[in-house]
Amino acid sequence: MSTEPAARLGTPPPTDLSEARLVLHFAAQPLVAAAYALLPARDDHVQSSVGWDAERRRFIGHELPEGRRAFLDPLALRLGVQDEEAREMASFPVVGATLDELSADLAEVLEAPELTLPSYDLPDSPFASGATFPAPPEGSVEELVRWFELGAGLVSAVARARFGGAPLRGWPHHFDFAALHSLDPDLDPETARSINVGLSPGDGTCDEPYLYVTPYPAPSADALPKLAHGRWHTEGYIAAVLTGSEMVAAGSAAEQRAVAEAFLASATDAAFALLEG
């Protein structure tokens, strides 16, 4: 499994990306609101997920009526709508706007009812209460995009090689991209064994990008095997985790990728062994 990152990661350092992450996390929420307003509800909430458009380097929502899709272009910091041919119909700058203003602009273009933001908990941020989005620190959005690109490629490779092609989905609740493999596809997902592999750009448990592999049901902390790289996170949940800082410390872009691939292979092997053993 091999994915070529756009450039060596680490500038800015992975621990300096939280401001940009919050801007993108909240600016992506209208994509979810549009899906909830215009698409049928699903028990698994898949309609709330987003994709990663590798060609255009943007977050893309589910197909809406008339083939339209909402998108968030992180590099240009624009929220917009494209038609069924991926031609841009309209876009709005994120910087200087509020979350409610972006939602209203998107609803107008989509001729949708008022977009209601999802009820799930989001990180503490003034954007939730009407603050305008600022311009993130220089270079930070570009670096986050490189993390998303690398993560999307690596996770997709694991899904193809180990999970039979499980789809890559972005979940705006936690703002991570992941592929989920069920070992018991005919059972209730709440009780079925599964392995989730993903990339988070950072969150309340780890304030920097990280790769993770999560076996479910959670195994005993006493049974966790040694990993090739990374560590087992055991506070609140159990998952194998490789932090961005550890990847950056590996050296060149090729060495960073090699550490990430070795971690994912080792952690995925461990997850299968824990669940099948």
VEXDREN-2710 file (C-alpha; in Angstrom, 1 decimal):
% VEXDREN-2710
k/r/px/py/pz
1/MET/0.0/0.0/0.0
2/SER/1.6/3.3/-1.1
3/THR/0.4/6.9/-1.3
4/GLU/2.6/9.8/-2.3
5/PRO/2.1/12.9/-0.1
6/ALA/2.1/16.3/-1.8
7/ALA/5.1/17.3/0.2
8/ARG/7.0/16.6/3.4
9/LEU/4.7/17.2/6.4
10/GLY/5.7/19.4/9.3
11/THR/5.5/23.0/8.3
12/PRO/3.8/24.4/10.3
13/PRO/4.2/21.7/13.0
14/PRO/1.2/19.4/13.6
15/THR/0.7/21.0/17.0
16/ASP/0.1/24.4/15.5
17/LEU/-2.9/23.6/13.4
18/SER/-5.8/23.9/15.9
19/GLU/-7.0/27.3/14.7
20/ALA/-7.2/26.3/11.1
21/ARG/-8.8/23.0/12.1
22/LEU/-11.6/24.8/14.0
23/VAL/-12.3/27.1/11.0
24/LEU/-12.6/24.2/8.6
25/HIS/-14.6/22.1/11.0
26/PHE/-17.3/24.6/11.5
27/ALA/-17.3/25.9/7.9
28/ALA/-18.1/22.3/6.8
29/GLN/-21.2/22.1/8.9
30/PRO/-23.6/23.6/6.3
31/LEU/-22.8/20.7/4.0
32/VAL/-24.3/18.4/6.6
33/ALA/-27.2/20.7/7.2
34/ALA/-28.0/20.7/3.4
35/ALA/-28.0/16.9/3.4
36/TYR/-30.3/16.7/6.3
37/ALA/-32.7/19.2/4.8
38/LEU/-32.8/17.7/1.3
39/LEU/-32.1/14.0/1.5
40/PRO/-34.0/11.1/3.1
41/ALA/-33.0/10.3/6.6
42/ARG/-31.0/7.1/7.2
43/ASP/-30.6/5.1/10.4
44/ASP/-26.8/5.1/9.9
45/HIS/-26.7/8.8/9.2
46/VAL/-24.5/8.3/6.1
47/GLN/-26.2/11.2/4.4
48/SER/-24.4/13.4/7.0
49/SER/-21.0/12.3/5.8
50/VAL/-18.8/14.1/3.3
51/GLY/-16.2/13.0/0.7
52/TRP/-12.8/14.2/-0.2
53/ASP/-12.5/15.3/-3.9
54/ALA/-8.8/14.6/-4.5
55/GLU/-8.8/16.3/-7.9
56/ARG/-10.1/19.6/-6.7
57/ARG/-8.7/19.2/-3.1
58/ARG/-12.0/19.9/-1.4
59/PHE/-14.7/18.5/0.9
60/ILE/-17.8/17.5/-1.1
61/GLY/-21.3/16.7/0.2
62/HIS/-23.7/14.0/-1.0
63/GLU/-25.5/14.4/-4.3
64/LEU/-28.6/16.6/-3.8
65/PRO/-31.7/17.0/-6.0
66/GLU/-30.8/17.9/-9.6
67/GLY/-27.3/16.4/-9.2
68/ARG/-26.0/19.4/-7.2
69/ARG/-23.5/19.1/-4.4
70/ALA/-22.4/21.5/-1.7
71/PHE/-18.6/21.8/-1.3
72/LEU/-16.0/23.4/1.0
73/ASP/-12.8/24.5/-0.8
74/PRO/-10.3/24.8/2.1
75/LEU/-7.5/26.3/0.2
76/ALA/-9.7/29.1/-1.2
77/LEU/-11.8/29.2/2.0
78/ARG/-15.0/29.2/0.1
79/LEU/-18.3/27.3/0.6
80/GLY/-20.3/26.7/-2.6
81/VAL/-22.5/24.6/-4.8
82/GLN/-21.5/22.7/-8.0
83/ASP/-23.8/21.2/-10.6
84/GLU/-24.0/17.6/-11.9
85/GLU/-20.9/18.2/-14.1
86/ALA/-18.9/19.6/-11.2
87/ARG/-19.2/23.1/-12.5
88/GLU/-19.3/25.8/-9.9
89/MET/-22.7/27.4/-9.6
90/ALA/-22.0/29.8/-6.7
91/SER/-19.6/30.2/-3.8
92/PHE/-19.2/32.4/-0.7
93/PRO/-16.1/33.4/1.2
94/VAL/-15.8/31.9/4.6
95/VAL/-13.5/34.5/6.1
96/GLY/-15.6/37.4/7.5
97/ALA/-18.8/35.4/7.5
98/THR/-20.7/33.8/10.3
99/LEU/-21.9/30.2/10.3
100/ASP/-25.5/31.3/10.1
101/GLU/-24.7/33.6/7.1
102/LEU/-22.9/30.7/5.3
103/SER/-25.9/28.4/6.0
104/ALA/-28.4/31.1/4.7
105/ASP/-26.3/31.7/1.5
106/LEU/-26.2/27.9/0.8
107/ALA/-29.9/27.5/1.4
108/GLU/-30.7/30.3/-1.0
109/VAL/-28.7/28.8/-3.8
110/LEU/-30.1/25.3/-3.2
111/GLU/-33.7/26.7/-2.9
112/ALA/-33.9/24.8/0.4
113/PRO/-35.7/25.5/3.6
114/GLU/-33.8/27.1/6.4
115/LEU/-30.7/24.9/7.1
116/THR/-30.6/23.7/10.6
117/LEU/-27.2/22.7/11.9
118/PRO/-26.9/19.2/13.3
119/SER/-27.6/18.7/17.0
120/TYR/-24.4/16.7/17.8
121/ASP/-21.8/18.3/20.0
122/LEU/-19.1/20.3/18.4
123/PRO/-15.9/21.6/19.9
124/ASP/-16.1/24.7/22.1
125/SER/-15.7/27.7/19.7
126/PRO/-17.1/31.2/19.3
127/PHE/-18.2/30.2/15.8
128/ALA/-21.1/28.3/17.3
129/SER/-22.4/31.6/18.8
130/GLY/-22.1/34.0/15.9
131/ALA/-18.5/34.9/15.7
132/THR/-17.1/35.6/12.2
133/PHE/-14.5/33.3/10.7
134/PRO/-11.0/34.7/10.7
135/ALA/-8.2/34.0/8.3
136/PRO/-6.3/31.1/9.8
137/PRO/-2.5/31.5/10.4
138/GLU/-0.4/31.5/7.3
139/GLY/0.3/28.1/5.8
140/SER/-1.9/26.2/8.3
141/VAL/-4.8/25.4/6.0
142/GLU/-2.4/24.2/3.3
143/GLU/-0.7/21.9/5.8
144/LEU/-4.0/20.5/7.0
145/VAL/-5.0/19.8/3.4
146/ARG/-1.7/17.8/3.0
147/TRP/-2.7/15.8/6.1
148/PHE/-6.2/15.1/4.7
149/GLU/-4.7/14.1/1.4
150/LEU/-2.2/11.7/3.0
151/GLY/-4.8/10.3/5.4
152/ALA/-7.4/9.8/2.7
153/GLY/-4.9/7.9/0.5
154/LEU/-3.6/5.7/3.3
155/VAL/-7.0/4.9/4.7
156/SER/-8.4/4.1/1.3
157/ALA/-5.4/1.8/0.6
158/VAL/-6.1/-0.1/3.8
159/ALA/-9.8/-0.4/2.9
160/ARG/-8.9/-1.8/-0.5
161/ALA/-6.3/-4.3/0.8
162/ARG/-7.9/-5.4/4.0
163/PHE/-11.6/-4.4/4.1
164/GLY/-12.8/-5.4/0.6
165/GLY/-13.1/-1.8/-0.5
166/ALA/-15.0/-0.2/2.4
167/PRO/-15.9/3.4/1.5
168/LEU/-13.9/6.3/2.8
169/ARG/-16.2/8.7/4.6
170/GLY/-15.7/12.0/6.3
171/TRP/-17.7/12.6/9.5
172/PRO/-18.2/16.3/10.3
173/HIS/-19.1/15.5/13.9
174/HIS/-15.4/14.7/14.7
175/PHE/-14.1/16.0/11.3
176/ASP/-12.2/12.7/10.6
177/PHE/-12.0/10.5/7.5
178/ALA/-12.4/6.8/8.1
179/ALA/-13.2/3.4/6.6
180/LEU/-15.3/1.0/8.7
181/HIS/-15.0/-2.8/8.3
182/SER/-17.6/-5.1/9.9
183/LEU/-16.5/-8.6/10.8
184/ASP/-20.2/-9.5/11.4
185/PRO/-22.1/-7.7/8.5
186/ASP/-25.3/-9.6/9.2
187/LEU/-25.5/-8.5/12.8
188/ASP/-26.7/-5.3/14.5
189/PRO/-24.0/-2.7/14.0
190/GLU/-24.3/-1.9/17.7
191/THR/-23.1/-5.4/18.7
192/ALA/-21.1/-6.5/15.6
193/ARG/-17.4/-6.7/15.7
194/SER/-15.7/-4.0/13.6
195/ILE/-12.5/-2.2/12.8
196/ASN/-12.4/1.5/12.1
197/VAL/-9.3/3.0/10.4
198/GLY/-9.0/6.8/10.0
199/LEU/-7.3/10.1/10.1
200/SER/-8.3/12.8/12.5
201/PRO/-6.9/16.4/12.1
202/GLY/-6.9/16.6/15.9
203/ASP/-9.5/16.8/18.6
204/GLY/-10.0/17.2/22.4
205/THR/-8.0/14.0/23.1
206/CYS/-5.0/14.8/20.8
207/ASP/-4.5/18.4/19.6
208/GLU/-2.7/17.4/16.3
209/PRO/-3.4/15.2/13.3
210/TYR/-3.2/11.5/14.0
211/LEU/-4.0/8.1/12.4
212/TYR/-6.0/5.6/14.4
213/VAL/-7.2/2.0/14.3
214/THR/-10.1/1.2/16.6
215/PRO/-11.3/-2.4/17.3
216/TYR/-14.9/-2.8/18.5
217/PRO/-16.0/-4.1/21.0
218/ALA/-13.1/-2.6/22.9
219/PRO/-10.6/-5.2/24.0
220/SER/-9.2/-5.4/27.4
221/ALA/-6.3/-3.0/28.0
222/ASP/-4.3/-5.9/29.4
223/ALA/-4.5/-7.8/26.1
224/LEU/-3.1/-5.1/23.8
225/PRO/-0.1/-6.2/21.7
226/LYS/3.0/-4.1/20.9
227/LEU/2.7/-2.0/17.8
228/ALA/5.4/-1.3/15.1
229/HIS/4.9/2.5/15.7
230/GLY/2.5/4.6/17.7
231/ARG/0.8/3.6/20.9
232/TRP/-2.5/2.3/22.4
233/HIS/-4.8/5.0/23.7
234/THR/-6.7/3.6/26.6
235/GLU/-8.4/6.6/28.3
236/GLY/-12.1/6.7/27.5
237/TYR/-11.7/4.5/24.5
238/ILE/-9.2/2.0/23.1
239/ALA/-7.5/2.7/19.8
240/ALA/-4.1/2.4/18.2
241/VAL/-2.8/5.9/17.6
242/LEU/0.1/7.4/15.6
243/THR/0.5/11.1/16.2
244/GLY/1.5/13.6/13.5
245/SER/4.5/14.6/15.6
246/GLU/5.8/11.0/15.4
247/MET/5.3/10.9/11.7
248/VAL/7.0/14.2/11.1
249/ALA/10.0/13.1/13.2
250/ALA/10.6/10.2/10.8
251/GLY/12.3/12.6/8.3
252/SER/11.6/12.8/4.6
253/ALA/8.2/12.5/2.9
254/ALA/9.0/8.9/2.0
255/GLU/10.1/8.1/5.5
256/GLN/7.0/9.7/7.0
257/ARG/4.8/7.6/4.7
258/ALA/6.7/4.5/5.5
259/VAL/6.1/5.0/9.3
260/ALA/2.4/5.6/8.7
261/GLU/2.1/2.5/6.5
262/ALA/4.0/0.4/9.0
263/PHE/1.7/1.6/11.8
264/LEU/-1.5/1.0/9.9
265/ALA/-0.4/-2.5/8.9
266/SER/0.7/-3.4/12.5
267/ALA/-2.4/-1.9/14.1
268/THR/-4.8/-3.4/11.6
269/ASP/-3.2/-6.9/12.2
270/ALA/-3.5/-6.4/15.9
271/ALA/-7.2/-5.4/15.6
272/PHE/-8.0/-8.4/13.6
273/ALA/-6.2/-10.7/16.0
274/LEU/-7.9/-9.1/19.1
275/LEU/-11.4/-9.5/17.6
276/GLU/-10.9/-12.9/16.0
277/GLY/-8.8/-14.5/18.8
END
